[in-house]
Amino acid sequence: MKELFYLNPEITFLNHGSFGACPKPIFEEYQRFQLDLEREPVNYITVETPRLLKESRQALAKFISCHEDDVVYVQNPSTAYNIIIKNLKLNPGDEILTTNHEYGAMDRTWNYYCRKSGAKYVRQNISLPLLSKEQFIEDFWKGLTPKTRIIFISQITSSTALIFPVKEICERAKELGLMTIVDGAHVPHHIDLNLSELKADIYTGACHKWMLTPKGCSFLYVKRELQHLFDPLIISWGYEAEFPSSSQFIDYHEYQGTRDCAAFLTVPKALEFLEKNNWTEVKRNCRKFIQDTYAEMCDFLNTKPICKISDEFLGQMCSIPIQTNDGIKLKEILYNQYKIQIPVMRTNLDFEGNKNQVFLRISANVYTTREDIEALKSALMEIRKRM
Ligand SMILES: Cc1ncc(COP(=O)(O)O)c(C=O)c1O
């Protein structure tokens, strides 16, 4: 199956999670859109792109169960969160309750705007190993205070590759009258996503990871009642629009001047590809592969898993705690000497008495094989002897 992708066959690629990988038929569709743009830029940008974007948004909205006017394409989750956080009008003392497992770019965005406003970003400790939803929920809500205004939480975490029970968190937050912002970068076509059931106020997902589109295709969903709070990051033709669409939210955020929207337009093709190639089964197999591999790698490295090994907490990635005093060097050696592309994640999490635990994160997709894991094990064995 690796031939379906442009991935370099000489590299053992165990990092689908960071930026995804796009199958050839979807990438060809992407390039077709770019060629169409180049052949007739004026008609393509002013007439065709708005029409195709609407079709693409309709397909996406159906897939994630929301209204097509409530979701807009953005390049990446960073863009989405900058739109949101910049507009929140945080006051001194306001608290944003989050976990200590969040993605670095999002932590930084919150830190930036909290520093400017005097608000506080509360990174609640989630204890490891994660053994039950109840344990997570109890840990998380320990961070609640009378000043908490907003909940920010990943549905699948980056460095620890854990699925968090965000539905339960959103439900409780709603009862408490708190705004919920969910970082679902890893979620679309990885685990089930139904926004009308989840009821988060704000949600972001990346399509270029597990939905297999080309890079630079993500989305921002905002609940209808809240959309008026969010000004566009870039003011352009969508403000005071000459030909307004049915959604001011879309007009404001979609028009950004001249730009190439080809990646956004590939979503219908990607969804068709995933359906045609029976991806439900591919995902099931990859999950099983990850769960088996997690147990095996923990044995091999004489360490313990950071969660109960089950569908409840694991999707197509797992993070294995590893003992090393130089994670950057380890990653470099694995890539430069063994041609293994795998993230070595440095964190400030404590696990089993280790401070700042380092994790080796394995992703599995249709092209991942047993040989890839064997290659990793034999490289680690050799490196251990040397280091
Ligand atoms: C939890 C999470 N949020 C966000 C992102 C990506 O954000 P960006 O593409 O803006 O860097 C990732 C990428 O791996 C992620 O794991």
The ligand as an SDF file (V2000), in Angstrom:
LIG
                    3D

 16 16  0  0  0  0  0  0  0  0999 V2000
   -3.2880   18.5200   19.2570 C   0  0  0  0  0  0  0  0  0  0  0  0
   -2.7890   19.2490   18.0410 C   0  0  0  0  0  0  0  0  0  0  0  0
   -3.2340   20.4810   17.7620 N   0  0  0  0  0  0  0  0  0  0  0  0
   -2.8150   21.1550   16.6610 C   0  0  0  0  0  0  0  0  0  0  0  0
   -1.9040   20.5940   15.7910 C   0  0  0  0  0  0  0  0  0  0  0  0
   -1.4250   21.2850   14.5650 C   0  0  0  0  0  0  0  0  0  0  0  0
   -1.4550   22.6290   14.5490 O   0  0  0  0  0  0  0  0  0  0  0  0
   -0.6450   23.4560   13.4540 P   0  0  0  0  0  0  0  0  0  0  0  0
   -0.7350   22.7260   12.1590 O   0  0  0  0  0  0  0  0  0  0  0  0
   -1.3260   24.7590   13.4150 O   0  0  0  0  0  0  0  0  0  0  0  0
    0.7700   23.5370   13.9200 O   0  0  0  0  0  0  0  0  0  0  0  0
   -1.4100   19.3260   16.0560 C   0  0  0  0  0  0  0  0  0  0  0  0
   -0.4230   18.7410   15.1250 C   0  0  0  0  0  0  0  0  0  0  0  0
    0.1450   17.7480   15.2700 O   0  0  0  0  0  0  0  0  0  0  0  0
   -1.8570   18.6400   17.2010 C   0  0  0  0  0  0  0  0  0  0  0  0
   -1.3780   17.4380   17.4860 O   0  0  0  0  0  0  0  0  0  0  0  0
  1  2  1  0
  2  3  1  0
  2 15  2  0
  3  4  2  0
  4  5  1  0
  5  6  1  0
  5 12  2  0
  6  7  1  0
  7  8  1  0
  8  9  2  0
  8 10  1  0
  8 11  1  0
 12 13  1  0
 12 15  1  0
 13 14  2  0
 15 16  1  0
M  END
$$$$
